[in-house]
Amino acid sequence: MSRNLAIFVALVVCQLVCSVCPTSAVEPLRYELKAGDVLHYQIVVQIETPTTNDTLGGMSKYTVLKSDDEGTTLEFVGGLGSASVDKKDETKRFSLTRWNLGHDVFGEKKATIRIAKNGVLVQVSGESHLPLGLGNLYTLPFEAFPEDDRQSWTSSSGTIMLSNAETTTMGKERVDYKIIQDGKKVSIDRKYSLTTPKVENSRYIRTEDKGQITFNRDLGSIDILFSEQRVIAEMDNVQITFPIKLTVYRMTEDEIAAHEKLHAEAKAKRELERTKYIRAIDPEDKKKSMAILRSDDWRATYRLLVDMRRSVRKELLPVDVDVAVQIGLLRGHAQPEVRAAADIIWNKWGAAVEKHGTDQQKSDVSAAVRAGKKLNEEMVAKSNDVQSSRATAIPTVDSRTWTNRQGRPLAVGSFVRMDRNRVVLRTSEGKEVKFPLAVLSREDQTMIEQLAAKASTR
């Protein structure tokens, strides 16, 4: 047999043998999760609006509660914080409220979901809606795979949730999948399109330019989901396009540890803020405040007392009784503004002295209150003396009829004093009435001017 003929025969035999050999079938994609497994995913949604670049980000945590032949039950905890950057001025950064998420980056949203082995959502309790028809936060790491080992498939649910989760509308939805690389890690192309009918003069049309999923067969879950898409919002025949980038990826152990540390620190900070006014005053803040309350700068003391009036703290703890004592002492301050402000704060926190103060502290505060009352009485008496001197500074005129510029009677009474540009008269009943000097007749005005001139020379 010639060499060429031998090669030909070998090839034919090989083909015949291979034709009867069983082919190695590709396993269908399945979520193989066990009870107790915990999955952490980082979620980042970047939305470009006409004026800002908005970012929604956070972590989703899934704990497998139950797993059987029919599917898996998972507990979801997660949320998205949000921020926005002005396109014209990137230094302008602010919290984002436009998407009305109701989420919290530190995981305030909870839900329980059950999925079939191929990722089909079977049951869910709780809500966690995303804006612009992006679905629900808790379903992002789960895609519906076919029952068999097809390398490409199409699915369509026909339902989409609009931006604020208050309105649901049916739409023409289509998702096309194609496996482009299979193995331990499966790469899948994902193309999505959606058109919704108008609801209250608005609708969303979403088209996905490109997207890719990486499924990890060893872990039985998605490693990465990435997509770039456009959402066209149409309202009253005006269209606005929102380019969107969505990234979902399974976190590493180091990333999980860093996130949980951040979570713990933020939780502790929020707890401190929540309990701020039922705990003792911060030692540094207290030290600064006491230095001002004891200083000779009465204006600084007054400003601090005014600030204290805004505090929502209802009472002082025993360790801070010295603050209440100092406020009580200020009720005897030489400056009336300080006394008045201290009285207001005392009504809020003064009970701390009665509850926790020493006998000496109570005695000192009582003495300050008595001194303050005496100062107030002296101030009132001095004010009365001034008013009395003003009343006698200008000689009074016997009761007469005062007329206006047209000669009509205005009042019957005696002239008492001038109060700026107003004439004060006392009627026979002892009541004081005031009239602008300009409305009096020329004769009456001349009389007032003469009396005022005499008073100025006294």
BAVEX-872906 format. One line per 10 residues: number of its first residue (from 1); their letters; for each residue x, y, z of C-alpha. Coordinates in Angstrom, 1 decimal. Layout:
residues N
NUM> a> X:Y:Z ~ ...
***
This chain:
residues 458
1> msrnlaifva> 0.0:0.0:0.0 ~ 1.4:3.3:-1.0 ~ 2.1:6.0:1.7 ~ -0.7:8.3:0.4 ~ -3.2:5.5:0.3 ~ -2.3:4.5:3.9 ~ -2.9:8.1:5.1 ~ -6.2:8.2:3.3 ~ -7.4:4.9:4.8 ~ -6.3:6.1:8.3
11> lvvcqlvcsv> -8.3:9.3:7.9 ~ -11.4:7.4:6.8 ~ -11.2:5.0:9.7 ~ -10.7:7.9:12.1 ~ -13.8:9.7:10.7 ~ -15.8:6.5:11.0 ~ -14.7:5.9:14.5 ~ -15.4:9.5:15.6 ~ -18.8:9.4:14.0 ~ -19.9:6.7:16.4
21> cptsaveplr> -18.1:8.1:19.4 ~ -20.4:9.9:21.9 ~ -19.9:13.7:21.9 ~ -19.3:15.5:25.3 ~ -22.5:17.5:25.9 ~ -22.3:21.0:27.4 ~ -24.0:21.2:30.7 ~ -26.9:23.7:31.0 ~ -26.2:26.8:33.1 ~ -27.4:26.3:36.6
31> yelkagdvlh> -27.3:28.2:39.9 ~ -25.7:25.6:42.2 ~ -25.9:27.2:45.6 ~ -25.9:25.6:49.0 ~ -27.7:26.6:52.3 ~ -25.4:28.9:54.2 ~ -23.6:30.3:51.1 ~ -23.2:34.1:51.1 ~ -22.8:36.1:47.9 ~ -21.8:39.8:47.9
41> yqivvqietp> -22.2:41.9:44.8 ~ -21.0:45.5:44.1 ~ -23.6:47.5:42.1 ~ -22.7:50.6:40.2 ~ -25.2:52.5:38.0 ~ -23.8:55.5:36.1 ~ -26.5:57.7:34.5 ~ -25.7:60.7:32.3 ~ -28.4:63.4:32.3 ~ -28.3:66.6:30.2
51> ttndtlggms> -26.8:68.6:33.1 ~ -25.2:66.0:35.5 ~ -23.4:62.7:35.8 ~ -25.2:60.7:38.4 ~ -23.8:57.6:40.2 ~ -25.8:55.1:42.2 ~ -23.7:52.6:44.1 ~ -23.8:50.1:46.9 ~ -23.6:46.4:47.9 ~ -26.1:43.6:47.7
61> kytvlksdde> -25.7:40.7:50.0 ~ -27.5:37.3:49.5 ~ -27.6:34.6:52.1 ~ -28.9:31.2:50.9 ~ -31.6:30.1:53.3 ~ -32.6:26.9:51.5 ~ -31.5:25.0:48.5 ~ -33.2:21.9:46.9 ~ -33.7:20.2:43.6 ~ -36.4:22.7:42.6
71> gttlefvggl> -34.6:25.9:43.4 ~ -33.0:28.2:46.0 ~ -34.3:30.6:48.6 ~ -32.2:33.7:49.4 ~ -32.4:36.6:51.8 ~ -31.4:39.9:50.2 ~ -30.0:42.9:52.1 ~ -28.7:45.9:50.2 ~ -29.2:49.4:48.9 ~ -27.8:52.1:46.7
81> gsasvdkkde> -26.5:55.5:47.8 ~ -26.5:58.2:45.2 ~ -24.5:61.3:44.2 ~ -24.4:63.8:41.4 ~ -21.7:65.9:39.7 ~ -22.5:69.1:37.8 ~ -21.2:68.8:34.2 ~ -20.2:72.4:34.0 ~ -18.5:72.5:37.3 ~ -17.2:69.2:38.7
91> tkrfsltrwn> -16.5:70.7:42.1 ~ -20.2:70.9:42.6 ~ -21.2:67.5:44.1 ~ -24.4:66.9:45.9 ~ -26.7:64.2:47.1 ~ -29.1:62.9:44.5 ~ -32.8:62.8:45.0 ~ -34.1:62.9:41.4 ~ -34.4:59.1:41.1 ~ -36.5:58.6:44.3
101> lghdvfgekk> -34.8:55.3:45.2 ~ -35.7:55.0:48.8 ~ -32.4:53.0:49.2 ~ -29.6:53.3:51.6 ~ -26.0:52.5:50.7 ~ -25.5:50.7:54.0 ~ -28.3:48.2:53.3 ~ -31.7:49.2:54.6 ~ -33.7:47.3:51.9 ~ -34.6:43.7:52.6
111> atiriakngv> -36.3:41.0:50.6 ~ -36.7:37.2:50.3 ~ -36.5:35.7:46.8 ~ -36.7:32.2:45.4 ~ -35.3:31.3:42.1 ~ -35.4:28.1:40.1 ~ -32.1:26.3:39.4 ~ -31.9:28.0:36.0 ~ -32.4:31.5:37.6 ~ -36.1:32.1:36.8
121> lvqvsgeshl> -37.6:34.2:39.6 ~ -40.3:32.1:41.3 ~ -41.3:34.2:44.3 ~ -40.3:37.5:46.0 ~ -41.3:39.5:49.1 ~ -40.3:43.1:49.4 ~ -39.4:45.8:46.8 ~ -36.2:47.4:45.7 ~ -36.9:49.3:42.4 ~ -34.3:50.9:40.2
131> plglgnlytl> -34.9:54.0:38.1 ~ -35.5:54.2:34.3 ~ -36.9:50.7:34.0 ~ -33.7:48.9:35.2 ~ -35.8:46.5:37.2 ~ -35.2:45.5:40.8 ~ -31.9:45.7:42.7 ~ -32.3:42.2:44.2 ~ -32.7:40.5:40.8 ~ -29.7:42.0:39.1
141> pfeafpeddr> -27.2:39.0:39.7 ~ -29.8:36.4:38.4 ~ -30.5:35.8:34.7 ~ -33.0:33.3:33.4 ~ -31.2:30.5:31.5 ~ -32.8:27.9:29.2 ~ -33.7:24.4:30.4 ~ -31.3:22.8:27.9 ~ -27.8:23.4:26.7 ~ -28.6:25.9:23.9
151> qswtsssgti> -25.8:28.3:23.0 ~ -28.3:31.1:22.1 ~ -31.8:31.9:23.3 ~ -34.4:34.7:23.6 ~ -36.6:35.6:26.5 ~ -39.3:38.2:26.9 ~ -41.4:39.0:30.0 ~ -43.2:42.0:28.6 ~ -43.4:43.8:31.9 ~ -41.3:46.8:33.0
161> mlsnaetttm> -41.4:49.0:36.1 ~ -41.1:52.7:35.5 ~ -38.8:55.1:37.4 ~ -40.5:55.7:40.7 ~ -42.1:52.3:41.2 ~ -45.6:53.9:41.5 ~ -46.7:53.0:38.0 ~ -46.4:49.7:36.2 ~ -46.9:49.4:32.4 ~ -46.7:46.5:30.0
171> gkervdykii> -44.0:46.9:27.2 ~ -42.5:45.0:24.4 ~ -39.4:43.6:26.0 ~ -36.8:41.3:24.4 ~ -33.5:39.8:25.6 ~ -31.2:37.9:23.3 ~ -28.4:35.8:24.7 ~ -25.5:34.1:23.0 ~ -22.7:32.0:24.6 ~ -19.4:33.1:23.0
181> qdgkkvsidr> -17.1:31.2:25.2 ~ -17.9:28.1:27.3 ~ -15.9:26.4:30.1 ~ -15.5:26.9:33.8 ~ -16.2:30.6:33.2 ~ -18.9:31.2:30.6 ~ -19.0:34.4:28.6 ~ -22.5:35.4:27.4 ~ -23.4:38.3:25.1 ~ -26.7:39.9:26.2
191> kyslttpkve> -28.7:42.3:24.1 ~ -31.8:44.0:25.4 ~ -34.5:46.1:23.9 ~ -37.7:47.6:25.3 ~ -40.5:49.9:24.2 ~ -43.3:50.9:26.6 ~ -46.5:52.7:25.6 ~ -47.1:56.2:26.9 ~ -48.3:56.6:30.5 ~ -49.5:60.0:31.4
201> nsryirtedk> -47.9:61.6:28.4 ~ -44.5:59.9:29.0 ~ -42.8:56.6:28.1 ~ -39.3:55.0:28.1 ~ -37.6:53.3:25.2 ~ -34.6:51.4:26.3 ~ -32.0:49.9:23.9 ~ -28.8:48.2:25.0 ~ -25.8:48.7:22.8 ~ -23.8:46.0:24.4
211> gqitfnrdlg> -23.7:43.8:27.4 ~ -21.9:40.7:28.8 ~ -22.3:38.2:31.5 ~ -19.6:36.0:33.1 ~ -21.1:32.9:34.7 ~ -18.9:30.8:37.0 ~ -19.7:27.1:36.7 ~ -17.6:26.2:39.7 ~ -19.4:28.7:42.0 ~ -22.7:28.2:40.3
221> sidilfseqr> -23.4:32.0:40.1 ~ -22.7:35.1:38.0 ~ -19.3:36.7:38.5 ~ -19.8:39.8:36.3 ~ -22.7:41.5:34.5 ~ -21.9:44.6:32.5 ~ -24.0:46.6:30.1 ~ -24.0:50.0:28.3 ~ -27.3:51.2:27.2 ~ -29.4:54.2:26.3
231> viaemdnvqi> -32.8:55.1:27.7 ~ -34.9:57.6:25.7 ~ -37.5:59.3:27.9 ~ -40.3:60.9:25.9 ~ -42.7:63.4:27.5 ~ -45.1:65.7:25.6 ~ -43.2:64.8:22.3 ~ -39.9:66.0:23.8 ~ -37.2:63.3:24.0 ~ -34.3:63.1:26.4
241> tfpikltvyr> -31.6:60.4:26.2 ~ -29.9:59.0:29.3 ~ -26.7:56.9:28.5 ~ -26.4:54.3:31.3 ~ -23.6:52.0:32.4 ~ -24.5:49.1:34.7 ~ -21.9:47.0:36.5 ~ -22.6:44.1:38.8 ~ -19.7:42.1:40.0 ~ -19.1:39.5:42.7
251> mtedeiaahe> -16.8:41.0:45.4 ~ -13.5:39.5:46.6 ~ -12.9:38.7:50.3 ~ -10.8:41.9:50.7 ~ -13.5:44.1:49.1 ~ -16.1:42.5:51.4 ~ -13.9:43.2:54.5 ~ -13.3:46.8:53.4 ~ -17.0:47.3:52.8 ~ -18.1:45.8:56.1
261> klhaeakakr> -15.6:48.0:57.9 ~ -17.0:51.0:56.2 ~ -20.5:49.8:57.0 ~ -19.7:49.3:60.7 ~ -18.0:52.8:61.0 ~ -21.0:54.5:59.3 ~ -23.5:52.6:61.5 ~ -21.6:53.6:64.6 ~ -21.5:57.3:63.4 ~ -25.2:57.3:62.7
271> elertkyira> -25.9:55.7:66.1 ~ -23.9:58.4:67.8 ~ -25.8:61.1:65.9 ~ -29.1:59.5:66.7 ~ -28.3:59.4:70.4 ~ -26.4:62.7:70.5 ~ -29.1:64.5:72.6 ~ -29.7:61.7:75.1 ~ -26.1:61.2:75.9 ~ -23.7:63.4:77.9
281> idpedkkksm> -22.4:66.6:76.1 ~ -19.2:66.0:74.2 ~ -16.3:66.8:76.6 ~ -14.6:69.1:74.1 ~ -17.8:71.0:73.2 ~ -18.6:71.3:76.9 ~ -15.2:72.7:77.7 ~ -15.5:75.4:75.0 ~ -19.0:76.3:76.1 ~ -18.2:76.6:79.8
291> ailrsddwra> -15.3:78.9:78.9 ~ -17.6:81.2:77.1 ~ -20.4:81.1:79.7 ~ -17.8:82.1:82.4 ~ -16.1:84.8:80.3 ~ -16.5:88.6:80.7 ~ -17.6:88.8:77.0 ~ -21.3:89.1:77.6 ~ -22.0:89.3:73.8 ~ -20.3:85.9:73.2
301> tyrllvdmrr> -22.2:84.5:76.2 ~ -25.5:85.9:74.8 ~ -24.8:84.4:71.3 ~ -24.0:81.0:72.9 ~ -27.2:81.1:74.9 ~ -29.2:81.9:71.8 ~ -27.6:78.9:70.0 ~ -28.5:76.7:73.0 ~ -32.1:77.6:72.5 ~ -32.0:75.8:69.2
311> svrkellpvd> -30.9:72.5:70.8 ~ -33.4:69.7:70.8 ~ -31.8:68.2:74.0 ~ -34.6:67.9:76.5 ~ -32.6:67.5:79.7 ~ -29.0:67.3:81.0 ~ -27.5:64.2:82.6 ~ -25.9:64.4:86.1 ~ -22.4:64.6:84.6 ~ -23.4:67.9:82.9
321> vdvavqigll> -25.2:69.5:85.9 ~ -22.4:72.2:86.0 ~ -23.7:73.5:82.7 ~ -27.1:74.0:84.1 ~ -25.6:75.6:87.2 ~ -23.7:78.1:85.1 ~ -26.8:79.0:83.2 ~ -28.6:79.5:86.5 ~ -25.9:81.8:87.7 ~ -26.3:83.9:84.5
331> rghaqpevra> -29.9:84.7:85.5 ~ -28.2:87.2:87.8 ~ -26.0:88.7:85.1 ~ -25.6:92.5:84.9 ~ -26.6:92.5:81.3 ~ -30.4:92.2:80.8 ~ -30.1:90.4:77.4 ~ -28.0:87.7:79.1 ~ -30.5:87.4:82.0 ~ -33.4:87.0:79.6
341> aadiiwnkwg> -31.6:84.4:77.4 ~ -30.5:82.4:80.5 ~ -34.1:82.4:81.8 ~ -35.2:80.7:78.6 ~ -32.5:78.0:78.7 ~ -33.2:77.5:82.4 ~ -36.8:76.5:81.6 ~ -35.4:73.7:79.5 ~ -32.5:72.4:81.6 ~ -32.9:74.0:85.0
351> aavekhgtdq> -34.5:70.8:86.4 ~ -31.0:69.1:86.3 ~ -29.9:71.3:89.2 ~ -32.9:70.3:91.3 ~ -32.3:66.6:90.4 ~ -28.6:66.3:90.5 ~ -27.1:69.5:92.0 ~ -25.4:69.9:95.4 ~ -26.9:72.0:98.1 ~ -24.2:74.6:97.5
361> qksdvsaavr> -25.0:74.7:93.8 ~ -28.7:75.2:94.5 ~ -28.0:77.9:96.9 ~ -25.7:79.8:94.5 ~ -28.3:79.6:91.7 ~ -31.1:80.8:94.1 ~ -28.9:83.8:95.1 ~ -28.3:84.6:91.4 ~ -32.0:84.5:90.7 ~ -32.7:86.9:93.6
371> agkklneemv> -30.0:89.2:92.3 ~ -31.5:89.0:88.8 ~ -35.0:89.9:90.1 ~ -33.5:92.9:91.9 ~ -31.8:94.1:88.8 ~ -35.0:93.7:86.8 ~ -36.9:95.7:89.4 ~ -34.3:98.4:89.4 ~ -34.4:98.5:85.6 ~ -38.2:98.8:85.6
381> aksndvqssr> -38.2:101.6:88.2 ~ -35.5:103.5:86.2 ~ -37.6:103.1:83.1 ~ -40.6:104.5:84.9 ~ -38.6:107.4:86.2 ~ -37.4:108.2:82.6 ~ -41.0:108.0:81.4 ~ -42.1:110.3:84.2 ~ -39.3:112.8:83.5 ~ -40.3:112.8:79.8
391> ataiptvdsr> -43.9:113.5:80.7 ~ -42.9:116.6:82.8 ~ -40.1:117.8:80.6 ~ -42.6:119.7:78.5 ~ -45.0:122.0:80.3 ~ -48.5:120.6:80.0 ~ -51.4:122.6:78.6 ~ -54.9:122.8:80.1 ~ -57.4:120.6:78.4 ~ -58.6:122.0:75.1
401> twtnrqgrpl> -60.0:120.9:71.8 ~ -57.3:120.0:69.3 ~ -58.2:120.3:65.6 ~ -56.8:119.1:62.3 ~ -55.6:121.2:59.3 ~ -59.2:121.5:58.1 ~ -60.4:122.8:61.5 ~ -62.2:119.7:62.5 ~ -61.9:118.5:66.1 ~ -59.5:115.6:66.7
411> avgsfvrmdr> -59.6:115.2:70.4 ~ -60.3:116.9:73.7 ~ -57.5:116.7:76.3 ~ -54.3:118.0:77.6 ~ -50.9:117.9:75.9 ~ -48.5:115.4:77.6 ~ -45.4:115.0:75.5 ~ -43.9:114.5:72.1 ~ -43.1:110.9:71.1 ~ -40.8:111.3:68.1
421> nrvvlrtseg> -43.1:113.0:65.5 ~ -46.3:112.2:67.3 ~ -48.2:114.3:69.8 ~ -49.4:112.5:73.0 ~ -52.6:113.8:74.5 ~ -54.4:112.8:77.7 ~ -58.1:112.8:77.6 ~ -60.4:113.6:80.5 ~ -60.8:109.8:81.1 ~ -57.0:109.5:81.6
431> kevkfplavl> -56.4:107.8:78.3 ~ -53.4:108.7:76.2 ~ -53.9:109.1:72.5 ~ -51.4:109.9:69.7 ~ -51.6:111.9:66.5 ~ -49.0:112.8:63.9 ~ -47.9:116.4:64.4 ~ -48.4:117.1:60.7 ~ -52.2:116.5:60.9 ~ -52.7:119.2:63.6
441> sredqtmieq> -53.8:122.7:62.6 ~ -51.1:125.3:62.2 ~ -52.2:127.0:65.4 ~ -51.9:123.8:67.4 ~ -48.5:122.9:65.7 ~ -47.1:126.4:66.7 ~ -48.2:125.8:70.3 ~ -46.5:122.4:70.4 ~ -43.3:123.9:68.9 ~ -43.2:126.6:71.6
451> laakastr> -43.7:124.1:74.4 ~ -41.0:121.8:72.9 ~ -38.6:124.8:72.7 ~ -39.2:125.7:76.3 ~ -38.5:122.1:77.3 ~ -35.2:122.1:75.5 ~ -33.9:125.1:77.4 ~ -34.7:123.6:80.8
***
